[in-house]
């Protein structure tokens, strides 16, 4: 398993995000992946948390609900979160087409 380059506060934020998403989505939450500077270990003091949220069977309404949850946690913990929300099919398609964002998430990401 890769090293998490996050402080205690950020770890708490990620744990809360995963807990709330799991409660809200249940089995629909396929994967949650930390990526970007926090995963690589080159974050600046005020870097945001980059997280990919991959969901089975997503529609617009569900995506909006997920983004609302992320926003609530940002406000509660005063921590900027940059969340990318994908359906599993969409993410697999991006991987198959070798799109940079999907490749970066897979190559540098840390599953949460």
N, C-alpha and C positions, 0 to 999 in steps of 0.2 A: 504494500500500500504506500502511496506517495505521502510525503510530509505535508501537513497543512501549515501554511505560512499566515496564520491569522492569530490575532490576540484573543484574550479571554472574552472580551465584549463581542467581537466578531463571531467567535465560536458559539456564543449564546444566541446571537441573531440567527445564524445558520440553523442551529438546533430548533429554535422556535419556528422558523419558516418551514422546516421539514415537518415538524409536529403538526402545525396548523394545516399544511397542504395535505398531509396524510389523513388527518381527520376529515377534511373537506372532500378529498378526492377518493380516498380508499384505494382500491386496486387500480384505479385509473392513473395514479401517479406511477409512471414507468421508471423514470430516473430523475435524479436531481444532481447536477454536476457543477462543482466550483471550477471556474476557469479564469483565464486572464492573469493579471499581475499577482493576485493573492495565491493562485495555484502555482505560478512559476517562482514565486519568492522574490520578485523585484518590485513590489508595491511601494508607493510613496506613502507618507503618513496619512494623507487625506484621500487615498485611493478608494474607489467604491468596491463593492463586492459584485463580481460578475458571476451569475448563476444561470445555467440552462435548466429549464424545467420541461421534461418530455412526458407527454400524457397520451394515454390510449384513448381513442375516440373523442377527440376534441372538436368543439364547435365554437363559434364566436362568443356565445354567452359564457361558456366555460372559460375561455381565454380571458374575458373581461373579469370574471370572478377571481381568477388566479392573480391577475394584475392588481385587483383591488386588495387582495390579501397581502401581496408584496408591499403595496403602498401603505397599508395599515402598519405593517411591521417596520417599515422605514420610519414612519412617524413616531411609533412607540419607542424605538431604540435610537432614534436620531442617527441612523446609519444609511448612507446611500447604497441602494441595491440596483444594479442593472440586470434585469431579468429578461431572458429570451425564452419565450414559450413556444414549443413546437409540439405538433402531434407526432407520434412515433413514426407514422408513415412519411410525414414531411421531413423529419430528421433523417430517416433512412434514405429518402430520395436525395437530400443534400449530400449525404455521404457518398452515395453511388455516383453522383455527378462531381464528386471531389471538390465541393465548395469549401472555400477557405475557412469560413466560420465553423462549419461542422468538423472539419479536420482539426482545427485548433482545439475545439472542445474535446474531441476524442484524444488527441495527442498530448495535450497539456493538462487536461481536466482531472479532477479528483472526485470520484463518486461519493455522494454524501448519503 
